[in-house]
Amino acid sequence: MGNDLDTRVRARVHTFHVDADAVHGVASAVDLAMASLTDHPDFRGLLFLERDGMRHEILAITLWADDGLEETEPEAERSRRQIARTTDLGVSTKHFDVLRFTSPDGATGRHLSALSAAN
């Protein structure tokens, strides 16, 4: 099954769990860690998700065009370590191909390059 986007888009997903009192600290750590990644020309977005529970599950998803995912791997590893310092269970990282992206403003996966210019 191929990718139907004009530009190859990949996602890096960091997953981890934290106690409720550490959620704010993790959000700050993610912001700090992402600062260097968002300057990359192939950066297309960040989605930060939280699922409430006994231990909050957090997903930090970054989107990358072309070779951005591979080119930012050293920075992503530093980010993962920085985030891991605020959690006690470590951080899981996986990479995915983005098959389609659609937003309410009508942007689709074919327009991901325009999204970075708008930010």
N, C-alpha and C positions, 0 to 999 in steps of 0.2 A: 504494500500500500504506500503510495508516494505522497509527498508533501505537495499540496496544491497552491502553495504560496509562491509569489514571484521571487521572493528572497527567502532563503532557508532561514527559519527561525527556530531557535532552541530555547529550552527553559532549564534553569538550574533551580532545584528545590531543596532547601534546607528544612529539615523537620526536627523539632525538639520539644521537650516537655518542661514546664516550670511551675512552681508554686504560684498561687495568686499574688502574693506580695512581691514577686520578682518580675511580673509582666512588664511593669513600667521600665525597670532596669534593662530588660531584654530589648524593648522597643528602642531605648536610647542606644544600646550596643549595636543594634541593627542599623540605625541611622548613621552612626559613626562608621561602621564597617562598610556601608554602601556608598559613602561619600566618594571614595576613590573609584568605585566601579561605575558610577553614573556619569563620569566624565568621558568614558570610552565612547567612540563614535558609533559602535554597533549596539550600544545599550538601548533597549526599547521599552523597559518598564519594570516596576517592582510592585508586587502584590504581597501584602503582609496579612495573614489570616490567623485568627485565634478561635479555638474551640474550647469553651468553658467545660470544666469537669473538675474532678478531684485534683488533678494536675492539668493545667492548661496546656493544650497542644497548640504549637505555633508552627506555621508554615511561612517561609519567606521565599517567594518565587520571583526570579529575575528572568526577563526575556531578552534574547540576544539575536541579532541578525548576523549572517555570514559567519565569520570566524571569531566573533566576539566571545563566545562561550569558552573556546579553547584558549584564546589570548589572555583572558582574565582569570585563568585557573589559579595562578599563584596568589593573586589578590583575594580570590574567593576562599582559598585555603586559610589565609590570614583572617579573613572575616569569620570563617567557621570557627577558628580557634578563639577569636575575640568573643563570639556569641557563646561558645562552650564554657568560657570562664564564668558566665552568669547562670549557667544551668549545672545540674549535678548528674545528668544522665547522658551527656554528650549530644552530638548533632549528627544526624544522618543526612547525607547529600546524594541526590540522584539527578541524572540528566534526562531530558525528554525532548523529542521532536514535537513542535507545535504544528498540528494539522490544520487548525483553523482558529482565527481570532476575530471576534465581532464585538463592537462596543455600541452603546446606545446612540452615539453621535453619528453612526453609520460607517465608521471606519471598520474595515475588514482586514484580514491577514495580508491582503495585497497592498495595504496602505500602512503597514507597520513602520516603514522608513519615514513616513510623514509624521508619525506620532512623536518620534524623537525630536523633530524640528519644532513641534508645538510646545515642548516642555521647556 
